[in-house]
Amino acid sequence: MHSLTESQRKLAQLQEILSQLQQQKSDLSRQKETVQYQLRQLEAKEQQVINVLTQAHRKRIELERQIEREKPPVSKKIQLSRELLELLNGNAEVGHRLIESQQRLNPGRTDDWYLDKVMWDLRRDRQM
């Protein structure tokens, strides 16, 4: 009889362990469902963020284009001055000296003409 009681006690322990395992399985299942739900929410929020970023990027491009359209046109003199500076690697002092030299050699011309002449001479001389 004693061994039957021992067997019953062990059976009761196993049933208790089984019951605990089933409870843990149930808890894990609920946690899994909660995590899956949270993951779906995060994915939805991620998509919202992507949409907002895409809209912001499009708006930025649109604004940049609008700003570019609204810029006042650059005068020919400024454009030619920039080109000359580029040819001279930013050395404005040399540019002034070359223009003054052309003004002495060819008085009465326009500023644009002097700039064109200096750049033409520079390009010609560099090809030699």
Secondary structure as GFF3:
##gff-version 3
##sequence-region A 1 128
A	DSSP	alpha_helix	2	70	.	.	.	ID=ss1
A	DSSP	alpha_helix	76	87	.	.	.	ID=ss2
A	DSSP	alpha_helix	92	105	.	.	.	ID=ss3
A	DSSP	alpha_helix	111	126	.	.	.	ID=ss4
###
